[in-house]
Amino acid sequence: MEETVEDLDEELQKALSEIENIAAKVYEGKMDAYEGFMETEKYNKIVLEIGNKLKEKGIDITQIKEYQ
């Protein structure tokens, strides 16, 4: 089954939310910076994959204000 733009957008929102949560944990001292960096890298890869899938569908997330 092919992923729809809506599905990809939802996955992207979840990944970005996870990155924000990790940043908050590091800021609050609940996670050290290195661990936060490593966790963030996992979600950055997910964002990149989703961005590439959306680009194949003609949508460039770098041009969408809410993702900048």
URLIN-V114767 format. One record per pair of residues at least 12 apart in sequence whose C-alpha atoms are under 10 Angstrom apart, sorted by sequence separation. I is the first residue (numbers start at 0). J is the second residue. If there is no record, write none. Layout:
# URLIN-V114767
i & j
I & J
I & J
This chain:
# URLIN-V114767
i & j
23 & 35
21 & 34
22 & 35
47 & 60
21 & 35
22 & 36
46 & 60
20 & 35
21 & 36
22 & 38
18 & 35
21 & 38
22 & 39
18 & 36
21 & 39
20 & 39
18 & 38
19 & 39
17 & 38
18 & 39
17 & 39
18 & 40
18 & 41
15 & 39
18 & 42
14 & 39
17 & 42
18 & 43
16 & 42
17 & 43
14 & 41
15 & 42
14 & 42
15 & 43
13 & 42
14 & 43
14 & 44
15 & 45
11 & 42
14 & 45
15 & 46
13 & 45
14 & 46
13 & 46
11 & 45
12 & 46
10 & 45
11 & 46
14 & 49
10 & 46
11 & 47
11 & 48
11 & 49
7 & 46
10 & 49
11 & 50
7 & 48
8 & 49
7 & 49
8 & 50
6 & 49
7 & 50
4 & 49
7 & 52
8 & 53
7 & 53
4 & 52
3 & 52
4 & 53
2 & 52
3 & 53
2 & 53
15 & 66
4 & 56
8 & 60
3 & 56
4 & 58
12 & 66
11 & 66
